[in-house]
């Protein structure tokens, strides 16, 4: 008997934005780059792949196409509210890359409005405590699953 993969919001999210060029498009839009040619230049994405990624992000409600010219008809891409909610994910990925891949100096620095370089951290909205691995515990709500895996008969 074949067991389906664990139900998971991470997997569902990666199905939409987990491909390299999808994340790079979101990076560009978050940096204020909204037009196809500039997104293509800044990401290095082949035009056909970029077209497909943009279409998927628009269909998923993460980006929206906004006209900026009628003659000829031209569009730019803007983050929706759902797309804006991905900003902390991008910032956290960047911070991880700066620490583990670009230890000398990250190629881009984000400065917070307080004037300091942003050092993101995950905190609990309820108590304000830092949400590190040691302070979290998983409670599986998917039927037939535990943190260790599926319950019942498993594939041999």
DRENSESE-466755 format. One line per 2 residues: number of its first residue (from 1); their letters; for each residue x, y, z of N, C-alpha, C, CB. Coordinates in Angstrom, 2 decimals. Each point is the difference from the previous one (the first is absolute). Glycine has a CB too. Layout:
! DRENSESE-466755
NUM> A> X/Y/Z/X/Y/Z/X/Y/Z/X/Y/Z  ... $
This chain:
! DRENSESE-466755
1> XX> 0.85/-1.18/0.00/-0.85/1.18/0.00/0.90/1.24/0.00/-1.87/-1.24/1.23  1.63/2.11/-2.17/0.79/1.23/-0.10/-0.61/1.08/0.89/0.68/-0.59/-2.37 $
3> XX> 0.18/1.23/3.14/-0.42/1.07/0.89/0.27/1.34/-0.67/0.45/-1.43/2.05  -1.39/2.32/-2.00/0.18/1.34/-0.56/0.99/0.78/0.87/-2.34/-0.03/-0.97 $
5> XX> 2.98/1.03/0.37/0.90/0.83/0.81/-0.75/0.71/1.11/1.46/0.32/-1.99  -0.73/0.11/2.99/-0.57/0.71/1.13/-0.75/1.25/-0.49/1.85/-0.86/1.51 $
7> XX> -3.09/1.08/-1.09/-0.68/1.27/-0.30/0.80/1.13/0.65/-2.29/-1.14/-0.14  2.58/2.19/-0.63/0.93/0.99/0.52/-0.16/1.34/-0.71/1.59/-1.84/0.58 $
9> XX> -1.73/2.89/0.18/-0.09/1.34/-0.58/1.30/0.43/-0.65/-1.71/0.57/1.71  2.84/-1.09/-1.24/1.28/0.32/-0.64/0.00/-0.56/-1.42/1.20/-0.03/2.24 $
11> XX> -1.61/-1.23/-2.39/-0.05/-0.61/-1.33/-0.98/0.74/-0.90/0.58/-2.23/1.01  -1.72/2.61/-0.48/-0.99/0.74/-0.79/0.56/1.35/-0.46/-1.85/-1.15/1.26 $
13> XX> 2.57/1.83/-0.37/0.59/1.29/-0.34/1.11/-0.17/-1.03/-0.56/0.86/2.28  1.40/-1.88/-2.09/1.08/-0.24/-0.96/-0.53/-0.34/-1.37/1.42/-0.77/1.87 $
15> XX> -2.59/0.15/-1.95/-0.60/-0.30/-1.31/-0.27/1.29/-0.78/-1.05/-2.08/0.96  0.85/3.19/-0.25/-0.25/1.29/-0.66/1.26/0.85/-0.15/-2.29/-0.07/0.92 $
17> XX> 3.11/0.14/0.11/1.13/0.95/-0.02/1.36/-0.66/0.20/-1.57/1.70/0.85  1.63/-3.02/-0.85/1.24/-0.68/0.33/1.00/-0.12/-1.12/-1.31/-1.21/1.60 $
19> XX> 0.96/1.64/-2.77/0.93/-0.05/-1.12/0.86/1.25/0.00/-1.63/-1.40/-1.34  2.89/1.25/0.97/0.97/1.10/0.06/-0.52/1.30/-0.58/1.78/-1.70/-0.14 $
21> XX> -2.27/1.66/-1.09/-0.39/1.26/-0.64/-1.25/0.60/0.62/1.02/-0.83/-2.10  -1.89/0.02/2.69/-1.16/0.56/0.69/0.45/0.85/1.18/-1.40/-1.98/-0.70 $
23> XX> 2.34/1.45/1.48/0.51/0.76/1.15/0.77/1.23/-0.45/0.12/-2.10/1.31  0.62/2.00/-2.41/0.74/1.16/-0.48/-0.93/1.08/-0.55/1.93/-1.49/-0.53 $
25> XX> -3.04/1.09/-0.09/-1.02/0.97/-0.42/-0.53/0.73/1.22/-0.62/-1.43/-1.98  0.30/0.69/3.04/-0.51/0.64/1.22/1.04/0.94/0.61/-1.44/-2.01/0.42 $
27> XX> 2.71/1.62/-0.49/1.07/0.89/0.46/-0.02/1.31/-0.78/1.40/-1.98/0.64  -1.48/1.88/-1.95/0.03/1.19/-0.84/-1.20/0.90/0.28/1.23/-1.29/-1.75 $
29> XX> -2.42/0.70/1.83/-1.19/0.79/0.27/0.11/0.68/1.36/-1.38/-1.56/-1.41  1.94/0.84/2.40/0.16/0.60/1.33/1.02/1.14/-0.01/-0.61/-2.20/1.03 $
31> XX> 1.54/2.17/-1.99/0.99/1.08/-0.13/-0.50/1.14/-0.88/1.79/-1.69/0.31  -3.02/1.58/-0.81/-0.59/1.07/-0.80/0.16/-0.16/-1.50/0.43/1.45/1.90 $
33> XX> 0.00/-2.62/-2.35/0.14/-0.27/-1.43/-1.28/-0.70/-0.44/2.55/-0.18/0.13  -3.30/0.79/-1.07/-1.33/-0.50/-0.32/-0.19/-0.38/-1.47/-0.81/1.40/1.84 $
35> XX> 1.70/-1.01/-2.71/-0.20/-0.24/-1.43/0.77/-1.22/-0.47/-0.35/2.44/-0.33  -0.27/-3.15/-0.62/0.51/-1.28/-0.49/1.47/0.07/-0.40/-2.29/-0.52/-0.78 $
37> XX> 2.66/1.47/-0.07/1.39/0.05/-0.49/1.00/0.17/1.13/-0.84/0.97/-2.13  0.52/-0.14/3.09/0.93/0.21/1.12/0.04/-1.21/0.92/-0.45/2.46/-0.12 $
39> XX> -0.70/-3.10/0.32/-0.01/-1.23/0.80/0.84/-1.06/-0.69/-2.31/0.54/0.92  2.16/-0.67/-2.24/0.79/-0.98/-0.76/1.49/0.31/0.13/-1.90/-0.31/-1.62 $
41> XX> 2.27/1.56/1.46/1.41/0.38/0.10/0.56/-0.30/1.38/-0.38/1.79/-1.69  -0.35/-1.43/2.73/0.51/-0.12/1.37/0.00/-1.43/0.54/-0.81/2.29/0.37 $
43> XX> -0.04/-3.14/-0.92/-0.05/-1.39/0.47/0.81/-0.94/-0.87/-2.25/0.46/0.92  2.49/-0.07/-2.17/0.68/-0.89/-0.94/-0.90/-1.11/-0.51/2.10/0.50/1.17 $
45> XX> -3.39/-0.39/-0.92/-0.94/-1.04/-0.43/-0.22/0.05/-1.51/-1.13/0.11/2.24  1.13/-1.27/-2.89/-0.40/-0.02/-1.41/-1.43/0.54/-0.14/1.53/-1.98/-0.45 $
47> XX> -1.80/2.69/-0.62/-1.29/0.68/-0.16/-1.19/-0.96/0.08/1.16/1.69/-1.41  -1.04/-2.88/0.81/-1.13/-0.93/0.03/-0.27/-0.51/1.42/0.54/-0.68/-2.35 $
49> XX> 0.53/0.43/3.10/-0.17/-0.46/1.38/-0.54/1.13/0.87/1.89/-1.64/-0.30  -1.38/2.86/0.09/-0.50/1.14/0.76/-1.49/0.22/-0.27/2.29/1.05/-0.07 $
51> XX> -2.69/-1.14/-1.19/-1.41/0.16/-0.35/-0.85/-1.02/0.75/0.64/0.87/-2.28  -0.20/-2.12/2.31/-0.75/-1.05/0.68/-0.07/0.26/1.51/0.71/-1.62/-1.77 $
53> XX> 0.41/2.06/2.38/0.01/0.26/1.45/-0.92/1.17/0.34/2.36/-0.88/0.14  -2.28/1.95/-0.93/-0.87/1.15/0.25/-1.47/-0.40/-0.12/1.79/1.54/-0.86 $
55> XX> -2.12/-2.32/-0.16/-1.38/-0.43/-0.18/-0.48/-0.80/1.20/0.34/-0.05/-2.48  0.50/-0.86/2.95/-0.37/-0.82/1.16/-0.16/0.84/1.26/1.21/-1.93/-1.02 $
57> XX> -0.31/2.89/1.24/-0.11/0.86/1.18/-1.24/0.88/-0.06/2.48/-0.01/0.19  -2.85/0.44/-1.38/-1.24/0.78/-0.15/-1.21/-0.90/0.24/1.13/1.54/-1.67 $
59> XX> -1.15/-2.72/1.07/-1.11/-0.93/0.21/-0.17/-0.39/1.46/0.37/-0.86/-2.29  0.72/0.78/3.01/-0.04/-0.37/1.43/-0.39/1.17/0.89/1.75/-1.71/-0.46 $
61> XX> -1.86/2.92/-0.11/-0.38/1.16/0.81/1.15/0.59/0.79/-2.25/-0.96/0.14  3.49/0.66/-0.55/1.17/0.53/0.69/0.45/1.30/-0.64/0.69/-2.33/0.62 $
63> XX> -0.83/2.41/-1.93/0.27/1.23/-0.76/-1.24/0.37/-0.77/2.45/-0.54/-0.18  -2.52/1.80/-0.24/-1.05/0.44/-0.91/0.63/0.75/-1.15/-1.67/0.13/1.88 $
65> XX> 1.05/-0.26/-3.06/0.45/0.73/-1.18/-0.74/1.34/-0.02/0.48/-2.16/-1.30  0.28/3.24/1.21/-0.57/1.34/0.00/0.43/0.70/-1.29/0.03/0.12/2.56 $
67> XX> -0.98/0.39/-3.34/0.39/0.67/-1.24/0.73/1.31/0.29/-1.97/-1.03/-1.16  3.03/1.30/0.38/0.68/1.28/0.12/0.06/0.72/-1.35/1.36/-0.92/1.90 $
69> XX> -1.79/0.25/-2.97/-0.05/0.62/-1.31/-1.15/-0.61/-0.80/2.50/0.44/0.04  -3.26/0.43/-0.72/-1.09/-0.50/-0.84/0.46/-0.28/-1.42/-1.62/1.28/1.41 $
71> XX> 2.52/-0.44/-1.93/0.50/-0.15/-1.36/1.50/0.02/-0.01/-2.04/1.08/-0.91  2.68/-2.18/0.76/-0.57/-1.35/-0.04/-0.40/-0.43/1.41/1.42/-0.57/-2.02 $
73> XX> -2.30/-0.44/2.10/-0.39/-0.47/1.33/1.20/-0.63/0.72/-2.36/-0.40/-0.82  2.67/0.94/1.98/1.12/-0.51/0.80/-0.43/-0.09/1.46/1.71/1.00/-1.61 $
75> XX> -1.12/-1.96/2.29/-0.37/-0.25/1.38/1.24/-0.06/0.89/-2.05/-1.24/-0.77  1.85/1.52/2.03/1.02/-0.23/1.00/-0.60/-0.90/1.07/1.13/2.24/-0.46 $
77> XX> -0.27/-2.74/1.32/-0.42/-0.97/1.01/0.17/0.59/1.38/0.64/-1.90/-1.51  -1.70/1.80/2.28/-0.03/0.53/1.37/-0.40/-1.11/0.96/-0.58/2.33/-0.84 $
79> XX> 1.13/-2.29/2.02/-0.37/-0.99/1.03/-1.40/0.29/0.50/2.41/-0.27/0.68  -3.19/-0.79/-0.51/-1.30/0.10/0.67/0.28/-0.05/1.50/-1.26/-1.11/-1.96 $
81> XX> 0.19/1.16/2.75/0.17/-0.13/1.45/0.67/-1.34/0.33/-2.04/1.46/0.40  1.64/-2.52/-1.10/0.62/-1.31/0.22/1.48/0.03/-0.37/-2.22/-1.13/-0.44 $
83> XX> 2.55/1.82/-0.64/1.40/0.13/-0.40/0.81/0.79/1.01/-0.71/-0.13/-2.36  0.12/1.17/2.90/0.69/0.81/1.03/0.30/-0.84/1.24/-1.16/2.05/-0.85 $
85> XX> 0.28/-3.00/1.16/0.22/-0.85/1.17/1.21/-0.92/-0.17/-2.45/0.08/0.45  2.95/-0.24/-1.67/1.19/-0.82/-0.23/1.30/0.77/0.27/-1.30/-1.28/-1.70 $
87> XX> 1.22/2.58/1.92/1.19/0.83/0.25/0.85/-0.54/1.15/-1.27/1.97/-0.85  0.69/-2.32/2.00/0.84/-0.53/1.08/0.72/-1.29/-0.39/-1.57/1.05/1.63 $
89> XX> 0.96/-1.86/-2.47/0.65/-1.23/-0.46/1.24/0.35/-0.82/-2.21/-1.22/-0.02  2.07/2.18/-0.89/1.14/0.44/-0.82/1.11/0.59/0.86/-1.57/0.43/-1.90 $
91> XX> 1.20/0.39/2.85/0.98/0.64/0.88/0.74/-1.05/0.83/-1.42/2.08/0.09  0.70/-3.07/0.40/0.62/-1.05/0.80/0.92/-0.87/-0.86/-1.99/0.00/1.53 $
93> XX> 1.57/-0.32/-2.77/0.87/-0.75/-0.91/1.27/0.79/-0.29/-2.01/-1.11/-1.03  1.86/2.41/0.81/1.16/0.84/-0.27/0.95/0.01/1.20/-1.39/1.42/-1.54 $
95> XX> 0.85/-1.29/2.73/0.84/0.04/1.20/0.74/-1.33/0.17/-1.61/1.63/1.09  0.94/-2.74/-1.36/0.66/-1.30/0.09/1.14/-0.07/-1.01/-2.15/-1.07/0.77 $
97> XX> 1.88/1.50/-2.00/1.04/0.00/-1.03/1.18/0.89/0.36/-1.75/-0.45/-1.68  1.45/1.60/2.27/1.08/0.90/0.44/0.87/-0.68/1.05/-1.45/1.99/-0.50 $
99> XX> 0.84/-2.70/1.44/0.75/-0.66/1.08/0.78/-1.21/-0.49/-1.72/0.79/1.60  1.13/-1.58/-2.48/0.58/-1.30/-0.34/0.65/-0.08/-1.38/-1.69/-0.96/1.48 $
101> XX> 1.37/1.89/-2.36/0.54/-0.08/-1.36/0.83/1.22/-0.39/-1.95/-1.38/-0.59  1.65/2.51/1.18/0.69/1.25/-0.33/0.51/0.65/1.28/-1.44/0.33/-2.04 $
103> XX> 2.19/-1.09/2.81/0.40/0.44/1.35/0.79/1.30/0.00/0.03/-2.39/0.65  0.72/2.66/-1.72/0.78/1.24/-0.04/-0.91/1.22/0.00/1.82/-1.19/-1.22 $
105> XX> -2.79/1.18/0.33/-0.97/1.10/-0.08/-1.09/-0.39/-0.98/1.78/1.72/0.54  -3.02/-1.62/-0.11/-1.10/-0.27/-0.90/-0.06/1.06/-1.09/-1.27/-1.11/1.86 $
107> XX> 0.83/0.74/-3.06/-0.03/0.94/-1.11/-1.03/1.13/0.15/0.77/-1.88/-1.42  -1.77/1.67/2.27/-1.03/1.02/0.25/-0.20/0.08/1.50/-1.17/-0.42/-2.24 $
109> XX> 1.02/1.62/2.74/-0.25/0.20/1.43/-1.35/0.68/0.14/2.49/0.17/0.54  -3.30/-0.67/0.35/-1.29/0.64/0.29/0.15/0.81/1.27/-1.29/-1.86/-1.13 $
111> XX> 0.94/3.11/1.03/0.06/0.89/1.16/-1.42/0.23/0.51/2.12/1.12/-0.87  -2.30/-1.30/2.16/-1.30/0.24/0.64/-0.22/1.51/0.13/0.15/-2.21/1.26 $
113> XX> -1.38/2.63/-1.07/-0.29/1.43/0.13/0.69/0.64/1.20/-2.18/-0.42/-1.09  2.65/-0.39/2.04/0.73/0.53/1.16/1.43/0.40/-0.38/-1.41/-1.43/1.51 $
115> XX> 1.83/1.03/-2.72/1.33/0.35/-0.47/1.02/-1.11/0.12/-0.54/2.28/0.62  0.17/-3.38/0.00/0.92/-1.13/0.17/-0.23/-1.05/-1.07/0.07/0.42/2.48 $
117> XX> 0.96/-1.21/-2.76/-0.13/-1.11/-0.93/-0.95/-1.02/0.62/2.34/0.37/-0.95  -3.29/-0.83/0.16/-1.00/-0.94/0.50/0.61/-1.36/0.29/-1.76/1.22/-1.29 $
119> XX> 1.48/-1.73/2.44/0.37/-1.36/0.38/-1.31/-0.69/0.39/2.37/0.67/0.80  -2.99/-1.39/-1.75/-1.33/-0.54/0.27/0.01/-1.11/1.04/-0.62/0.59/-2.32 $
121> XX> -0.45/-0.69/3.05/-0.19/-1.09/0.95/-1.49/-0.30/0.05/2.05/0.67/1.36  -2.36/-1.90/-1.05/-1.38/-0.45/0.09/-0.43/0.08/1.46/0.27/-1.52/-2.02 $
123> XX> -1.38/2.20/2.26/-0.49/0.12/1.37/-1.47/-0.38/0.04/1.67/1.82/0.49  -2.12/-2.23/0.67/-1.39/-0.34/0.24/-0.82/1.30/0.07/0.66/-2.13/1.24 $
125> XX> -1.71/2.22/-2.02/-0.85/1.19/0.03/-0.73/0.14/1.33/-0.28/-0.19/-2.47  0.09/-0.90/3.19/-0.72/0.05/1.27/0.86/0.53/1.14/-1.38/-1.91/-0.79 $
127> XX> 2.57/1.32/0.97/0.81/0.37/1.16/1.26/0.80/-0.35/-0.86/-2.03/1.11  1.21/2.07/-2.40/1.19/0.72/-0.41/1.30/-0.77/0.16/-1.20/2.03/0.59 $
129> XX> 1.10/-3.27/-0.10/1.19/-0.82/0.19/0.57/-0.49/-1.32/-0.88/-0.69/2.21  2.20/0.53/-2.24/0.66/-0.51/-1.20/-0.48/-1.43/-0.28/2.03/1.46/0.45 $
131> XX> -2.30/-1.74/-1.71/-0.52/-1.30/-0.41/1.11/-0.83/-0.63/-2.29/0.99/-0.35  3.18/-1.48/1.18/1.06/-0.89/-0.46/-0.46/-1.44/0.05/1.72/1.63/0.78 $
133> XX> -0.96/-2.51/-1.38/-0.38/-1.41/-0.06/-0.30/-0.58/1.38/1.41/-0.23/-2.04  -0.62/0.60/3.01/-0.18/-0.56/1.35/-1.26/0.50/0.69/2.46/-0.16/0.16 $
135> XX> -3.05/1.25/-0.62/-1.19/0.54/0.65/-1.29/-0.42/-0.72/1.37/1.94/0.78  -1.26/-2.73/-1.82/-1.18/-0.39/-0.78/-0.29/-1.49/0.16/0.49/1.82/-1.63 $
137> XX> -1.77/-2.17/1.59/-0.39/-1.41/-0.03/-1.11/-0.15/-1.03/0.64/-0.35/2.45  -0.53/-0.69/-3.24/-0.96/-0.25/-1.08/-1.16/-0.84/0.52/1.83/0.13/-1.71 $
139> XX> -3.03/0.23/1.30/-1.21/-0.77/0.31/-0.67/-0.29/-1.34/-0.31/1.08/2.34  0.40/-2.32/-2.78/-0.49/-0.40/-1.31/-1.52/-0.06/0.00/2.12/-1.29/-0.43 $
141> XX> -2.74/1.99/-0.52/-1.46/0.01/-0.12/-0.49/-0.81/-1.19/-0.01/2.23/1.07  0.92/-2.67/-1.93/-0.39/-0.78/-1.17/-0.38/-1.41/0.43/1.53/1.38/-1.48 $
143> XX> -2.74/-1.83/1.14/-0.42/-1.35/0.39/0.96/-1.06/-0.54/-2.39/0.78/0.03  2.71/-1.76/0.81/0.86/-1.10/-0.41/1.49/0.30/0.05/-1.84/-0.71/-1.41 $
145> XX> 2.21/1.83/2.02/1.41/0.39/0.05/0.41/0.36/1.42/-0.13/0.81/-2.36  1.39/-1.09/2.67/0.64/0.47/1.22/1.25/0.76/-0.43/-0.91/-1.96/1.42 $
147> XX> 1.64/2.52/-0.48/1.24/0.68/-0.38/0.99/-0.98/-0.60/-0.37/1.67/1.80  0.30/-2.95/-1.44/0.92/-1.00/-0.51/-0.38/-0.49/-1.40/0.44/-0.68/2.34 $
149> XX> -1.70/0.86/-2.71/-0.44/-0.47/-1.32/-1.42/-0.51/0.05/2.34/-0.58/-0.58  -2.72/-0.19/-0.45/-1.38/-0.49/-0.07/-0.25/-1.07/1.05/-0.05/0.53/-2.44 $
151> XX> -1.19/-0.62/2.88/-0.40/-1.06/0.91/-0.59/-1.12/-0.84/-0.42/1.62/1.92  0.34/-2.79/-1.36/-0.60/-1.13/-0.71/0.99/-0.68/-0.94/-2.20/1.15/0.15 $
153> XX> 1.69/-1.99/-1.05/0.88/-0.76/-0.90/0.81/0.94/-0.89/-1.63/-1.92/0.01  2.91/1.56/-0.19/0.88/0.83/-0.82/0.56/-0.82/-1.15/0.59/1.41/1.99 $
155> XX> -0.15/-0.71/-3.00/0.62/-0.64/-1.16/1.28/-0.67/0.45/-1.00/1.69/-1.59  1.24/-2.90/1.14/1.22/-0.72/0.39/1.19/0.43/-0.79/-1.38/-1.91/0.62 $
